[in-house]
Amino acid sequence: MVTAEIAPITFQYSHTIGRQENRSGSGFFYPVDIARSGKNQLSVISRGSETPAFFPCKRVTVFTVDEELVQEFGQKIPPEEADENAPAGTFMWPTALAVDSEGNTCVADEWLQRITVFNKDGECTGKWGREGSGDGEFNKPSGLAFDSQNNLYLVDSYNHRVQVFSRDGEYKFQWGSEGTGDGQFSFPWGIEIDYDGNVWVADWRNDRIQKFAPDGAFLMKFGSSGDGDGQLNHPTKVAVDKEGIIYVADFKNDRLQVFDSEGNFITKLLGEATLSSWGRERVQLDPTIVKAREMAHNLHEREKLFHGPISVEVDDEGRIFVLECPRQRLQVYHKQHALFGGGQL
């Protein structure tokens, strides 16, 4: 195993989950977001392809950290039916998902301009939303996050703001506008609510992370454009663990960056992936693939690296889950050491 270490925190690679699965079953097809959906259980939304042969590839896949498939739900709708009357439970361009305290899953769809709600059994129980720029309307919804009261915080990407709704779609309040100032956004993407209820937003085109109070009051920001340590290139998701450590999916820099609670750079992870158990099952079905992998020069060194890390999630056990869209997998890491005090951990 390879360990990335910057005292006092050590991150150790654990394992990889996932493989490409075009239709259904144990894998993903261009996954775009990940969320915890129970103890040792995760949910991933696959955006999929517009190729007609792959219509069923847009789905929510629920699985355990040990790579056991639990269930999947949702389905692709043909483009000719993809309008405001599209049947409940269908997707066209899903962008994000969030799971509330009762196990209900909300999925954002930027083509259908709506939120679709599923219960813990994967049954669609409703849909809501409408396109626009007024209160409660949105234009290409992306990141979603529930607070402890099951209020849904929604990143209204093309309206450059965050809106807050009840789980059933009742509008509550909003903040943000287009720009580069404090509390302004430029095509924001991912969102996180930390253990204290504060709201973190990946400000995609501004190459920064912003932190807000639960009511939207601006608190802090960090990040600038570039590929140096602590710089960002179109960040897509942010996660904060229970000790206040911040993890940013630095999408176009192909890395995960780690910051302390004040936004100071700690370290970066570049990827250590191995074949997942699902991946090994697929490879071993075809001896020609096994042989080709054995002959490929430096294959592991090329395969292990992050490519398009699009989402990140953390849990109470100190595990970090990094989702990669183009490589259709997630890598799991463990945070090993923590220093309490000094405002960092």
C-alpha positions in Angstrom: 0.0 0.0 0.0 1.1 3.6 -0.7 0.7 6.2 1.9 0.6 10.0 1.3 1.7 11.8 4.5 2.0 15.3 5.7 2.2 15.4 9.4 0.1 15.2 11.4 -2.4 13.6 8.9 -1.8 10.4 7.0 -4.1 9.1 4.2 -3.8 5.5 3.3 -5.4 3.9 0.2 -7.9 1.2 1.0 -9.5 -0.1 -2.2 -11.4 0.8 -5.3 -15.1 0.2 -6.0 -16.7 0.1 -9.5 -16.3 -0.6 -13.1 -18.0 0.5 -16.4 -21.4 -1.1 -16.6 -23.5 0.3 -19.5 -26.9 -1.1 -18.6 -27.4 -2.3 -15.0 -25.7 -4.2 -12.3 -22.5 -3.9 -10.5 -20.9 -0.8 -11.9 -21.4 2.8 -13.1 -21.7 4.6 -16.4 -20.2 8.1 -16.3 -21.0 8.7 -12.6 -21.3 12.3 -11.5 -22.1 12.3 -7.7 -21.9 10.2 -4.6 -23.7 10.3 -1.3 -23.8 8.3 1.9 -27.1 6.4 2.1 -26.8 4.5 5.4 -24.1 2.9 7.6 -21.4 1.5 5.3 -23.7 2.2 2.3 -23.2 4.6 -0.6 -25.3 5.8 -3.6 -24.0 6.9 -6.9 -25.9 8.6 -9.8 -24.7 7.7 -13.3 -25.3 10.4 -15.9 -24.6 7.9 -18.7 -24.6 8.5 -22.4 -27.0 9.8 -25.0 -26.4 6.8 -27.2 -29.8 5.0 -27.6 -28.3 1.6 -26.9 -27.3 2.9 -23.5 -30.7 4.4 -22.4 -30.9 2.2 -19.2 -27.5 3.5 -18.0 -28.9 6.5 -16.2 -29.6 5.3 -12.7 -28.9 5.4 -9.0 -26.8 2.5 -7.8 -26.8 1.7 -4.1 -24.0 -0.5 -2.7 -21.9 -1.2 0.4 -18.4 -0.1 1.1 -17.5 -3.7 0.7 -18.8 -3.6 -2.9 -22.0 -5.5 -2.4 -24.8 -4.3 -4.8 -27.9 -3.4 -2.7 -30.3 -1.9 -5.3 -30.6 0.4 -8.3 -33.5 2.6 -9.4 -34.4 5.3 -11.9 -34.3 5.0 -15.7 -33.3 7.0 -18.8 -36.1 8.6 -20.8 -35.8 8.8 -24.7 -34.9 12.3 -25.9 -38.3 12.7 -27.7 -40.0 12.4 -24.3 -37.6 14.5 -22.3 -39.7 17.5 -21.4 -41.7 18.8 -18.5 -44.2 15.9 -18.9 -41.5 13.2 -18.6 -42.7 10.3 -16.4 -41.8 10.4 -12.7 -38.7 8.4 -11.9 -36.9 9.1 -15.2 -33.7 11.0 -15.9 -32.2 12.8 -18.9 -29.1 14.7 -17.6 -28.8 13.9 -13.9 -26.2 16.0 -12.1 -26.4 15.3 -8.3 -28.1 13.4 -5.6 -28.7 13.7 -1.8 -30.1 11.3 0.8 -32.1 12.6 3.8 -32.2 11.2 7.3 -35.1 8.9 6.4 -33.4 7.3 3.5 -35.2 9.3 0.8 -33.1 10.2 -2.3 -33.4 13.4 -4.3 -31.9 13.6 -7.8 -31.3 16.8 -9.7 -31.7 16.8 -13.5 -30.5 19.8 -15.5 -32.3 18.8 -18.7 -35.7 18.2 -17.2 -35.1 21.1 -14.7 -36.5 19.2 -11.8 -35.9 17.2 -8.7 -37.1 13.6 -8.5 -37.7 12.0 -5.1 -37.4 8.3 -4.3 -38.1 6.5 -1.0 -35.6 4.1 0.7 -37.0 1.2 -1.4 -36.2 3.0 -4.7 -39.8 3.8 -5.5 -40.4 7.2 -7.0 -42.7 9.3 -4.7 -42.7 12.6 -6.5 -41.1 15.2 -8.7 -41.0 19.0 -8.5 -39.4 22.1 -10.0 -39.7 24.5 -12.9 -37.3 26.4 -15.1 -36.8 30.1 -14.6 -35.0 32.7 -12.5 -37.7 33.6 -10.0 -38.0 32.4 -6.4 -38.2 28.6 -6.4 -37.3 28.3 -10.1 -34.0 27.1 -11.3 -31.8 26.8 -14.3 -29.6 23.7 -14.5 -29.7 22.5 -10.9 -26.5 20.8 -9.8 -25.3 20.1 -6.2 -27.8 19.0 -3.5 -27.4 18.6 0.2 -29.7 18.0 3.1 -29.3 19.7 6.5 -30.2 18.1 9.8 -33.9 19.3 9.4 -34.2 17.7 6.0 -34.2 21.1 4.2 -32.7 20.7 0.8 -30.0 23.1 -0.3 -29.8 23.3 -4.1 -27.1 24.8 -6.3 -28.9 26.7 -9.0 -25.9 26.7 -11.3 -26.9 28.9 -14.3 -28.7 31.4 -12.0 -25.5 31.6 -9.9 -27.1 31.1 -6.5 -28.1 28.6 -3.8 -31.8 28.0 -3.0 -33.3 26.2 0.0 -36.4 24.1 -0.2 -38.3 21.6 1.8 -37.8 18.0 0.7 -41.2 18.3 -1.1 -40.2 21.4 -3.0 -41.5 24.3 -0.9 -39.3 27.3 -1.5 -37.8 28.9 1.6 -35.0 31.3 0.8 -31.9 31.9 -1.4 -28.6 33.8 -1.7 -26.0 34.6 -4.3 -25.7 36.3 -7.7 -23.2 36.2 -10.6 -19.8 37.7 -9.9 -16.5 37.3 -8.2 -17.2 39.1 -4.9 -17.8 37.5 -1.5 -21.0 35.5 -1.7 -21.2 35.7 -5.5 -20.8 32.7 -7.8 -19.8 31.8 -11.3 -21.6 28.5 -12.3 -21.3 26.9 -8.9 -21.5 23.1 -8.8 -21.1 21.0 -5.6 -22.4 21.7 -2.1 -21.7 20.3 1.4 -23.3 20.9 4.8 -20.8 20.2 7.6 -21.4 18.9 11.1 -22.0 22.4 12.4 -24.6 23.1 9.7 -22.4 25.5 7.7 -22.7 25.4 3.9 -19.7 24.9 1.6 -20.0 25.6 -2.2 -17.6 24.6 -5.0 -17.6 27.8 -7.0 -16.7 26.1 -10.3 -15.6 28.9 -12.7 -14.2 31.1 -9.9 -11.9 28.3 -8.9 -12.6 28.6 -5.2 -14.5 27.3 -2.3 -16.9 29.5 -0.3 -18.3 28.9 3.2 -21.6 30.2 4.5 -23.7 30.1 7.6 -27.0 28.1 7.3 -28.9 31.3 6.5 -26.5 32.1 3.6 -24.3 34.7 5.4 -20.8 34.7 3.9 -18.1 33.4 6.3 -14.9 32.7 4.3 -13.4 31.6 1.0 -10.2 30.0 -0.3 -8.6 29.0 -3.5 -7.4 30.6 -6.7 -6.9 29.5 -10.3 -3.9 27.3 -11.2 -2.3 23.9 -10.7 0.0 24.7 -7.7 -0.6 23.4 -4.2 -3.8 25.0 -2.9 -4.8 26.3 -6.3 -7.9 24.9 -8.1 -9.0 24.3 -11.7 -12.8 24.0 -11.9 -13.5 22.3 -8.5 -16.7 20.2 -8.6 -17.3 19.0 -5.0 -16.3 19.7 -1.5 -16.6 17.6 1.6 -15.9 18.3 5.3 -15.2 15.6 7.9 -16.2 15.7 11.6 -12.9 17.2 12.6 -13.2 20.1 10.1 -10.8 18.8 7.4 -11.8 20.0 3.9 -11.6 17.8 0.8 -11.9 19.3 -2.7 -12.4 17.4 -5.9 -10.1 19.4 -8.1 -11.6 18.2 -11.4 -9.4 19.6 -14.1 -6.2 19.1 -12.1 -7.0 15.4 -11.7 -6.5 15.4 -7.9 -8.0 15.6 -4.5 -6.8 18.4 -2.4 -6.9 18.5 1.4 -7.2 21.7 3.5 -7.5 22.6 7.2 -10.6 24.3 8.6 -9.2 27.7 7.6 -8.6 26.7 4.0 -4.8 26.2 4.4 -3.4 23.6 2.1 -2.3 20.3 3.8 -1.7 17.8 1.0 -3.0 16.3 -2.2 -3.8 12.8 -3.4 -3.2 11.8 -7.0 -4.7 8.3 -6.9 -3.6 4.8 -6.0 -6.4 2.7 -7.6 -6.2 -1.0 -8.1 -8.8 -3.2 -9.8 -12.1 -3.4 -7.9 -13.6 -6.8 -7.1 -16.3 -6.0 -9.7 -13.6 -5.1 -12.2 -11.7 -8.3 -11.5 -14.9 -10.3 -12.1 -15.3 -8.7 -15.5 -11.6 -9.0 -16.5 -11.5 -12.7 -15.6 -14.4 -13.5 -17.9 -12.2 -13.0 -20.9 -8.7 -14.6 -21.0 -7.6 -12.2 -23.8 -8.2 -9.2 -21.5 -6.2 -10.9 -18.8 -3.3 -11.5 -21.2 -3.5 -8.0 -22.6 -3.3 -6.5 -19.1 -0.3 -8.7 -18.3 1.5 -7.5 -21.4 0.7 -3.8 -21.0 3.7 -1.8 -20.0 3.4 0.2 -16.7 -0.3 -0.4 -16.6 -0.8 0.0 -12.9 1.1 3.2 -12.8 -1.2 4.7 -15.4 -4.4 3.1 -14.1 -4.0 4.2 -10.5 -4.1 7.9 -11.0 -7.2 10.0 -10.6 -8.8 11.1 -13.9 -11.7 13.6 -13.6 -12.4 13.3 -9.9 -15.9 14.8 -9.8 -17.3 14.1 -6.3 -16.0 13.4 -2.8 -17.7 12.1 0.3 -16.6 11.4 3.9 -18.0 9.3 6.7 -17.7 9.2 10.5 -15.1 6.4 10.3 -12.5 8.7 8.7 -13.0 7.2 5.2 -12.8 9.4 2.1 -14.6 8.3 -1.1 -13.4 9.9 -4.4 -15.6 9.4 -7.4 -14.1 9.5 -10.9 -16.4 10.1 -13.9 -14.3 9.1 -16.9 -12.8 6.0 -15.1 -16.2 5.0 -13.7 -15.0 4.1 -10.2 -14.4 5.5 -6.8 -11.3 5.2 -4.6 -11.4 4.8 -0.9 -8.9 6.2 1.6 -8.5 6.2 5.4 -7.4 9.2 7.4 -4.9 7.7 9.8 -3.8 10.4 12.3 -5.2 13.6 13.7 -3.9 16.4 15.8 -6.5 18.0 18.0 -6.1 21.6 18.7 -4.8 24.6 16.8 -8.0 24.9 14.8 -7.1 22.2 12.4 -8.3 18.8 13.7 
